[in-house]
Amino acid sequence: MPELPERRVLAIAEGPRTFVRAYRPEDAHEFTSRVRESQELHRPWLFPPADTEAYADHARRFTEDPSREGYLVCAREGGGIAGFVHINNIVHGAFRCGALGYGAFAHAAGRGLMTEGLGLVVRHAFGPLGLHRLEANVQPANIASLALVRRVGFRLEGYSPDFLHIDGAWRDHERWAITVEMMDQES
Ligand SMILES: CC(C)(COP(=O)(O)OP(=O)(O)OC[C@H]1O[C@@H](n2cnc3c(N)ncnc32)[C@H](O)[C@@H]1OP(=O)(O)O)[C@@H](O)C(=O)NCCC(=O)NCCS
């Protein structure tokens, strides 16, 4: 059998076009170059680390802080990083919930890779991570993000004024979520 490249071996989940794996220190150059290329796509919604020092802090948080999980969505074809999905504010006990953050990189956007990658992370969260619910809080004008969560099967639960402090101000957010039960209904 041909040997898989190391990046694929590290995958926590794999779909037809993407695989999802942890951040690594050696991804700093590729990740930050893609972030710098993608600023037009990301602004004003997202401000990921654009230099290697900020990347090191960012990646370290996912290994040191048990309330966060961070994954890279990679294209099976070529293995390059297409985007990322984070699960923040993970709470166990009776809640078993986490809040999602995600972004595509411009070269890979609009091809369905994030739809597949986010779906893989949701399944991983409800399987090995033992969560019951994932939230995605999205600003009402962020059309691409609303379309993504809708495609993956999230449900709109409500609207929270002044919910998150982003780009210098408190922003209203639509509150989307998915639970294990919703996935069970789907399959
Ligand atoms: C939100 C974001 C991650 C969505 O990424 P995306 O590239 O649109 O997602 P996908 O890779 O799944 O691509 C979906 C698009 O590809 C199209 N597509 C093409 N081939 C496809 C395929 N085989 N399967 C599924 N979709 C496909 C879909 O129709 C869709 O396009 P449409 O919205 O015009 O219908 C991206 O817009 C982004 O990074 N935004 C800035 C950061 C951000 O807002 N983060 C979230 C904050 S809440």
The ligand as a Gaussian input file, in Angstrom:
#p B3LYP/6-31G(d) Opt

LIG

0 1
 C      -18.066000      31.676000       5.902000
 C      -17.072000      30.979000       4.983000
 C      -16.150000      30.077000       5.814000
 C      -17.874000      30.120000       3.988000
 O      -16.954000      29.505000       3.104000
 P      -17.374000      29.006000       1.648000
 O      -16.161000      29.008000       0.819000
 O      -18.561000      29.794000       1.184000
 O      -17.870000      27.541000       1.942000
 P      -17.712000      26.298000       0.984000
 O      -16.279000      25.970000       0.778000
 O      -18.520000      25.223000       1.588000
 O      -18.303000      26.777000      -0.390000
 C      -19.691000      26.930000      -0.536000
 C      -19.966000      27.474000      -1.909000
 O      -19.381000      26.607000      -2.864000
 C      -20.389000      26.165000      -3.771000
 N      -20.000000      24.829000      -4.172000
 C      -19.298000      24.566000      -5.290000
 N      -19.054000      23.259000      -5.378000
 C      -19.629000      22.683000      -4.288000
 C      -19.702000      21.348000      -3.837000
 N      -19.156000      20.338000      -4.524000
 N      -20.339000      21.104000      -2.670000
 C      -20.906000      22.098000      -1.958000
 N      -20.860000      23.407000      -2.358000
 C      -20.221000      23.688000      -3.511000
 C      -21.687000      26.295000      -2.997000
 O      -22.780000      26.400000      -3.858000
 C      -21.433000      27.563000      -2.237000
 O      -21.576000      28.689000      -3.048000
 P      -22.850000      29.661000      -2.864000
 O      -22.830000      30.129000      -1.417000
 O      -22.594000      30.724000      -3.862000
 O      -24.028000      28.787000      -3.128000
 C      -16.230000      32.006000       4.154000
 O      -17.105000      32.823000       3.410000
 C      -15.365000      32.891000       5.024000
 O      -14.229000      32.533000       5.346000
 N      -15.907000      34.075000       5.410000
 C      -15.146000      35.016000       6.215000
 C      -14.935000      34.528000       7.625000
 C      -16.247000      34.345000       8.370000
 O      -17.221000      35.019000       8.110000
 N      -16.258000      33.417000       9.343000
 C      -17.443000      33.098000      10.114000
 C      -17.744000      34.128000      11.139000
 S      -19.322000      33.764000      11.886000

